[in-house]
Amino acid sequence: MSSRNMKLDEIKARAQAAFEKTEQRRQEALVAWQAVEDEASAARLKTQKLRALRLARDAEEAAAKEAAASSAPPAKRSRKAAAKAL
């Protein structure tokens, strides 16, 4: 339909409807974008927590190995090795 044959009120109504439709799409896009951002943020937070837990576990294991190595008695030498030393 050409705007030449339309009345001013019809043109305004049509423009208003197009504007409202565009605004509705913009709002839907913002909501979708926010959902994506929230999901990405949750994934980053989960990754940070898992990394912290892994580092804590690794530090604990390293401390346990250090403690086991320092508290272990020296290895006994065999009789042959002891005799060779004399």
Disulfide bonds with the S-S distance in Angstrom:
none
